Amino acid sequence: MKELTIGAAVENIEEVTEFVNGQLQAAGCPVKVQMQIDVAIDELFGNIARYAYGEGSGFATVRVEFTEEPRAAVLTFLDRGVPFDPLQKKDPDISLSAEERGIGGLGIYMVKKTMDRMSYEYRDGQNILKIVKNF
């Protein structure tokens, strides 16, 4: 397991992505899977950066580990911001036009659809969001 703790700021998304991609490449993860995980990082870390600490600031930790059976990348996002379970957010009605649908929710929906598993818990004063992508 490798982890990176970094300021929860939008400008750090690229550094988080590079850190994770280094681990994925070392594990022989296919490029298509890396791209799907990159989208998930952008959405999930971006949400932490934008909303977890309100007007304040804080840190987030991203852990990367792998399982063998099945072969999968497991990313865990941890922050001590406001408790928020993105999995409880109602999926947008994608049959509606963008104007009818309203703002928000599409990014989390895309992550739910591209990852094999997602889980959330709030424990010991921190949000713990885990995504799993088989490869």
Rosetta silent file (secondary structure, phi, psi, omega in degrees, C-alpha in Angstrom):
SEQUENCE: MKELTIGAAVENIEEVTEFVNGQLQAAGCPVKVQMQIDVAIDELFGNIARYAYGEGSGFATVRVEFTEEPRAAVLTFLDRGVPFDPLQKKDPDISLSAEERGIGGLGIYMVKKTMDRMSYEYRDGQNILKIVKNF
SCORE:     score description
SCORE:     0.000 S_00000001
   1 L     0.000  136.128  174.983    0.000    0.000    0.000 S_00000001
   2 E  -122.842  149.524  176.987    1.186    3.496   -0.876 S_00000001
   3 E  -145.121  154.899  179.275   -0.418    6.728    0.212 S_00000001
   4 E  -130.417  126.402  173.161   -0.188   10.438   -0.395 S_00000001
   5 E  -109.494  128.637 -171.071   -1.427   13.091    2.026 S_00000001
   6 E  -149.727  157.440  176.284   -1.837   16.463    0.387 S_00000001
   7 E   -57.894  135.493  179.726   -3.756   19.699    0.776 S_00000001
   8 L   -78.592   81.592 -177.936   -7.370   19.291   -0.296 S_00000001
   9 L  -137.843  142.268 -178.309   -7.143   21.819   -3.118 S_00000001
  10 H   -54.388  -37.921 -178.264   -8.243   21.655   -6.744 S_00000001
  11 H   -66.682   -8.723  178.316   -4.734   22.578   -7.909 S_00000001
  12 H   -95.794   -1.641  179.927   -3.464   19.300   -6.348 S_00000001
  13 H   -57.021  -43.342 -178.133   -5.635   17.009   -8.502 S_00000001
  14 H   -61.990  -41.647  179.314   -2.829   16.658  -11.045 S_00000001
  15 H   -65.869  -39.842  176.767   -0.296   15.628   -8.394 S_00000001
  16 H   -62.560  -45.106 -179.586   -2.718   13.058   -6.965 S_00000001
  17 H   -61.035  -44.677  178.822   -3.372   11.691  -10.461 S_00000001
  18 H   -63.217  -41.184  177.582    0.353   11.394  -11.203 S_00000001
  19 H   -59.759  -50.022 -178.879    0.949    9.639   -7.884 S_00000001
  20 H   -64.029  -44.663 -179.438   -1.832    7.113   -8.530 S_00000001
  21 H   -60.991  -35.719  175.801   -0.810    6.567  -12.158 S_00000001
  22 H   -59.328  -41.629  178.804    2.734    5.764  -11.057 S_00000001
  23 H   -69.292  -41.431 -179.469    1.360    2.998   -8.838 S_00000001
  24 H   -64.403  -43.994  179.558   -1.016    1.744  -11.540 S_00000001
  25 H   -62.976  -42.273  179.360    1.725    1.605  -14.173 S_00000001
  26 H   -62.572  -27.768 -179.716    4.053   -0.265  -11.820 S_00000001
  27 L   -90.369    1.761  178.843    1.269   -2.821  -11.290 S_00000001
  28 L    75.853   27.697 -179.595    0.726   -3.318  -15.029 S_00000001
  29 L   -71.018  132.373  178.374   -2.688   -1.689  -15.082 S_00000001
  30 L   -61.449  149.361 -177.839   -4.094   -1.254  -18.623 S_00000001
  31 H   -58.768  -40.680 -179.767   -4.271    2.301  -19.980 S_00000001
  32 H   -59.290  -42.903  178.829   -8.077    2.148  -20.387 S_00000001
  33 H   -66.512  -41.489  177.154   -8.482    1.327  -16.692 S_00000001
  34 H   -57.934  -42.304 -179.168   -6.023    4.086  -15.760 S_00000001
  35 H   -64.538  -39.482  177.832   -8.100    6.578  -17.726 S_00000001
  36 H   -65.680  -40.147  178.256  -11.289    5.513  -15.920 S_00000001
  37 H   -67.486  -36.934  177.420   -9.518    5.841  -12.574 S_00000001
  38 H   -59.562  -41.535  177.842   -8.186    9.267  -13.599 S_00000001
  39 H   -63.178  -41.918  179.152  -11.763   10.464  -14.171 S_00000001
  40 H   -63.257  -42.669  178.152  -12.724    9.098  -10.749 S_00000001
  41 H   -60.487  -46.899 -178.934   -9.788   10.915   -9.092 S_00000001
  42 H   -56.614  -44.853 -177.790  -10.748   14.162  -10.788 S_00000001
  43 H   -72.119  -51.209 -172.736  -14.307   13.862   -9.552 S_00000001
  44 H   -72.470  -47.733  178.260  -13.731   12.475   -6.061 S_00000001
  45 H   -67.638  -36.626  177.179  -10.648   14.462   -5.054 S_00000001
  46 H   -60.093  -41.373  177.672  -12.188   17.515   -6.715 S_00000001
  47 H   -64.912  -41.024  176.900  -15.301   17.153   -4.554 S_00000001
  48 H   -60.629  -47.564 -177.724  -13.175   16.855   -1.416 S_00000001
  49 H   -61.012  -39.747 -174.897  -11.207   19.948   -2.446 S_00000001
  50 H   -81.642  -33.865 -167.363  -14.330   21.979   -3.199 S_00000001
  51 H  -122.506  -23.424 -170.534  -16.697   20.918   -0.425 S_00000001
  52 H   -62.034  -38.640 -172.607  -15.129   18.983    2.467 S_00000001
  53 L  -111.288   15.364  178.864  -13.772   21.921    4.423 S_00000001
  54 L    56.823 -129.323  179.252  -16.229   24.666    3.473 S_00000001
  55 L   -81.306  -11.259 -179.068  -14.438   28.010    3.472 S_00000001
  56 L   -85.681 -164.352  177.745  -11.536   26.498    5.439 S_00000001
  57 L  -137.320  162.295 -179.625   -8.771   24.192    4.332 S_00000001
  58 L  -167.331 -169.490 -177.443   -7.593   20.732    5.225 S_00000001
  59 E  -116.948  160.222  173.095   -5.844   17.664    3.966 S_00000001
  60 E  -135.137  148.137  176.386   -6.860   14.528    2.129 S_00000001
  61 E  -116.590  136.449  175.347   -5.108   11.182    1.904 S_00000001
  62 E  -119.618  120.920  177.769   -5.262    8.917   -1.124 S_00000001
  63 E  -105.380  141.682  176.933   -4.248    5.285   -0.635 S_00000001
  64 E  -125.686  127.109  174.591   -3.496    2.912   -3.473 S_00000001
  65 E  -144.745  170.545 -176.092   -3.371   -0.841   -3.031 S_00000001
  66 E  -132.355  148.120  172.710   -3.979   -3.897   -5.154 S_00000001
  67 E  -113.435  157.694 -178.507   -5.759   -7.203   -4.770 S_00000001
  68 L   -97.928  -38.985 -176.601   -4.871  -10.397   -6.618 S_00000001
  69 L  -126.003   95.247   -1.053   -8.150  -12.324   -6.812 S_00000001
  70 L   -79.112  161.361  176.556   -9.602  -10.580   -8.680 S_00000001
  71 L   -66.433  119.702 -175.975   -6.751   -8.349   -9.864 S_00000001
  72 E  -153.561  151.849  169.798   -7.926   -4.872   -8.910 S_00000001
  73 E   -94.537  134.770  178.615   -6.792   -1.402   -7.940 S_00000001
  74 E  -121.054  116.863  177.550   -8.261   -0.177   -4.657 S_00000001
  75 E  -111.583  133.437  177.903   -8.188    3.567   -4.004 S_00000001
  76 E  -121.401  127.214  177.994   -9.236    5.003   -0.674 S_00000001
  77 E  -106.553  124.425 -179.614   -9.911    8.710   -0.211 S_00000001
  78 E  -124.430  136.445  174.219   -9.806    9.983    3.376 S_00000001
  79 E  -150.609  160.034  179.967  -10.561   13.449    4.693 S_00000001
  80 L  -106.746   28.781  179.574  -11.620   15.036    7.973 S_00000001
  81 L   -82.467 -165.948  178.888  -14.133   17.372    6.378 S_00000001
  82 L   -58.428  133.483  177.329  -17.891   17.548    6.722 S_00000001
  83 L   -58.198  128.742  179.467  -19.424   14.037    6.685 S_00000001
  84 L  -154.058  122.009  177.633  -20.734   13.371    3.177 S_00000001
  85 L  -103.666  101.049 -178.590  -21.710   10.096    1.539 S_00000001
  86 H   -66.483  -18.255 -179.312  -21.729   10.640   -2.233 S_00000001
  87 H   -74.012  -17.084  178.147  -23.249    7.191   -2.729 S_00000001
  88 H   -84.232  -11.264 -179.746  -26.489    8.404   -1.130 S_00000001
  89 L   -69.227  131.202  179.971  -26.886   11.103   -3.774 S_00000001
  90 L   -63.700  135.007  177.978  -29.720   10.241   -6.143 S_00000001
  91 L   -64.602  141.990  178.395  -28.504    9.407   -9.656 S_00000001
  92 L   -69.649  153.277  175.686  -29.407   12.048  -12.227 S_00000001
  93 L   -83.136   97.822 -174.753  -32.079   11.249  -14.795 S_00000001
  94 L   -74.998   -3.706  175.372  -29.827   11.025  -17.841 S_00000001
  95 L   -79.258  -14.758  178.987  -32.849   10.775  -20.145 S_00000001
  96 L   -85.505  157.835  175.058  -33.471   14.496  -19.512 S_00000001
  97 L   -70.235  163.473  179.971  -31.648   17.268  -21.350 S_00000001
  98 H   -57.915  -38.082 -179.862  -28.844   19.056  -19.503 S_00000001
  99 H   -65.826  -40.621 -178.545  -31.130   22.056  -18.949 S_00000001
 100 H   -74.415  -29.517 -173.132  -33.904   19.910  -17.450 S_00000001
 101 H   -73.931  -33.084 -177.407  -31.540   17.814  -15.335 S_00000001
 102 L    89.090  177.297 -174.454  -30.048   20.634  -13.293 S_00000001
 103 L   -91.013  140.958  171.116  -26.540   21.058  -11.956 S_00000001
 104 L    94.100  156.325  173.013  -24.514   18.404  -10.164 S_00000001
 105 L    94.178  -20.158 -175.669  -24.469   14.676   -9.669 S_00000001
 106 H   -70.281  -37.408 -179.710  -23.263   13.586  -13.097 S_00000001
 107 H   -62.509  -48.620  178.822  -19.620   13.105  -12.037 S_00000001
 108 H   -62.275  -39.769  178.243  -20.438   10.802   -9.125 S_00000001
 109 H   -59.060  -45.218  179.461  -22.850    8.926  -11.400 S_00000001
 110 H   -62.299  -40.862  179.170  -20.050    8.369  -13.954 S_00000001
 111 H   -63.476  -44.999  178.583  -17.727    7.100  -11.212 S_00000001
 112 H   -57.219  -40.452 -176.426  -20.418    4.689   -9.951 S_00000001
 113 H   -74.634  -27.969 -175.647  -20.899    3.352  -13.480 S_00000001
 114 H   -95.946  -21.703  178.990  -17.184    2.856  -14.281 S_00000001
 115 L   -88.533  155.380  179.815  -15.917    1.404  -11.000 S_00000001
 116 L   -81.625  -31.675  177.349  -16.611   -2.195  -10.001 S_00000001
 117 E  -150.375  149.605  173.212  -17.329   -1.353   -6.360 S_00000001
 118 E  -141.664  144.800  175.089  -17.638    1.733   -4.193 S_00000001
 119 E  -146.202  154.877  179.366  -18.162    2.083   -0.476 S_00000001
 120 E  -137.931  142.922  167.866  -18.365    4.921    2.008 S_00000001
 121 E  -151.628  154.658  174.296  -18.187    5.196    5.748 S_00000001
 122 E  -113.681  114.937 -174.952  -17.642    7.945    8.291 S_00000001
 123 E  -143.884  139.829  177.046  -15.438    6.639   11.081 S_00000001
 124 L    52.864   39.515  176.640  -13.156    8.207   13.679 S_00000001
 125 L    75.479   18.561  178.421  -13.950   11.704   12.428 S_00000001
 126 E  -140.754  148.457  171.737  -13.164   11.059    8.799 S_00000001
 127 E   -77.371  133.797  178.524  -14.847   10.350    5.500 S_00000001
 128 E  -129.349  106.179 -179.484  -13.593    7.096    3.974 S_00000001
 129 E  -114.147  123.831 -176.845  -14.544    6.568    0.341 S_00000001
 130 E  -117.918  134.433  173.563  -13.214    3.469   -1.389 S_00000001
 131 E  -122.367  146.012 -179.249  -13.341    2.640   -5.081 S_00000001
 132 E  -129.584  129.444  177.182  -12.343   -0.670   -6.663 S_00000001
 133 E  -128.437  116.875  177.322  -11.569   -1.220  -10.329 S_00000001
 134 E   -74.313  148.485  173.731  -10.815   -4.705  -11.628 S_00000001
 135 L  -149.390    0.000    0.000   -8.276   -5.141  -14.410 S_00000001
